[in-house]
Amino acid sequence: MPPPADIVKVAIEWPGANAQLIEMDQKRPLSSIIREVCDGWSLSGSEQFALRYADGPQLYITEQSRGEIKNGTILRLAISPARAARQLLERIQSHGIDARLEALKELAKLSADPTFATEFINMEGIGTLARLVESGTHFGEMLAFTLTAFLELMDHGIVSWDLISLSFIKQIAGYVNQPMVDVSILQRSLAILESMVLNSHSLYHRVAQEITVGQLIGHLSNQEIQTYAIALINALFLKAPEDRRQEEYTNPLEQHLTEMASTLAQKHLRSIILNHVIRGNRPIKAEMAHQLYVLQVLTFNLLEERMMTKMDPNDQAQRDIIFELRRIAFDGENDPTGTEKRKAMYTKDYKMLGFTNHVNPAMDFTQTPPGMLALDNMLYLAKVHQDTYIRIVLENSSREDKHECPFGRCAIELTRMLCEILQVGELPNEGCNDYHPMFFTHDRAWEEFFCVCIQLLNKTWKEMRATAEDFNKVMQVVREQITRALAMKPSSLDQLKNKLRGLNYSEILRLRQSERMSQDDFQSPPIIELRERIQPEILELIKQQRLNRLCEGSCFRKLGNRRRQEKFWFCRLSLNHKVLHYGDLDESPQGEVPFELLSDKIPVSDIKSVVTGKDCPHMKEKSALKQNKEVLELAFSVLYDPDETLNFVAPNKYEYCIWTDGLCALLGREMGSDLTRSDLDTLISMEMKLRLLDLENITIPEAPPPVPKEPSSYNFTYNYS
């Protein structure tokens, strides 16, 4: 007979004594259980003790967290969080250096525990640590442990960052600005400054006064602290006021002398990131990839103001830009004597430039997006790539066969399309690592990207022999060409050009036809019937593949603060498909993890259902946050008896589909992921093509041939005798 659901069998350790094996009644108060355990070892003052996990993070067990205790868990009797906090607070203020170092080392480890952190903070522990830092008397390992404990305590969100003093900020900034500082101290100092900037508007201004992007650039050549430095740069960028952000990070065509220094700093930043990070001798890890993605998004978001700015048709300075486009295309050098004469031909010239409004082309830039950003791109092309600009305009303006490509209209629509593809104006998503190395290879990457794409558009227009009525079709093909090329992650703009060169209109048609052939069903009844017969076999094949992958297992990242060391756990299905084994890991594993190392398990028979997305218990509080959109799409939970949950966040969409499919297959439910639909279509298509090979070029009739009439006699049968 199975034990009651409220009874958990655990082992409890105490130094120097034999472990106690007890049946913990989850309905009893925790204090009562601790008193009973203390009596077993003749320990007095049970209120001074608490239970902690013996393995993993060794967190304290509270009434709120005791429900997570599983059968077979090893616990440890320890001094209570309040008593531990009081003792450590006394020891870190002692005069003995060795005793203080050991206390800070233990504090750095315990500070990740929210129960201990609450007690330590209530005793003004953070103020004590801040004073130790401000005193400037701690160095080396002792300072590193102090900063670690401080950061862990603040990350619990119990105390507001606004309470941090200016002297503390100056001291932390001093460690970042000093030339010779231990790597561990630099890492923690940068992480603390990042937290200050992200969590307090007032502290942003104080940190910005002490730390500049130029000072942080010097740390990007050190591979141990690159990620922390870029994270702080991103934080300063993200929280900067709009006016200052534009002043510090943009470099428009016409610049004031006061902006030149910041422009040079930006070029140096891009160069350092390209040479020491992207092209460095170490592979880029997930956290660094995320920070590069954030920097890319924030850089593109600087374009949002111009993208959402309408052109003022009465603004002479803005109209002069259009005049300049016309002059470069048709006049070459300025001719003062012919200026008045040329004004009469402006309307004709604007038509040849491809503007929709020939009389007043400024009206073409009144829609947002792309607003004035389109005009900026056109001016950049005309000034920096003048030969290309003149060639595109003249070769289309001289055509009279209705196949001319309207440059102005195309440039405006292309700018809008690029803004959509690169999500200009969108905030970065938490967990997304989708950065493009080529955007770090040029100081004007956006403008150069536009110049490559406008040439592609002009080339595709000619390949399609398009007319004005085909404008939308051409733009659809160009969008597909660009998105397919970006998906290949070209490392430079030259590589992008090569990818696009291979994705000409003929190739797009071939790819579309190939995909259509692999996805579309033939509509004749015999083919439909064959597909229906094959489908159950293919679904069973997919099911077995999913279950085999669950047996191999996967590593999952625990949700937590990104600045802390990542924590992992592993889950795999038993070979007989009856038990899910899981457990915590210190680091991401290489290959399979043996069942013996996975201490927890769930019988498949106890699983009630699998929920995904916002229905998951661990997502309900976070689903409204934009930065958790990516995490929300990868979240799923196993609900099992009695009212327990096992929460997952898959590392990627593929693993999410594998696990949700596999769990549904275990429960006898339909596998409904996108991956299953894709695999089903691919495998059925392949199987059908193999079976129909002998019928190639033979028309399959809509109906089976009629059965012939019976013969008048059966005398034609062969007589074997």
Disulfide bonds with the S-S distance in Angstrom:
none
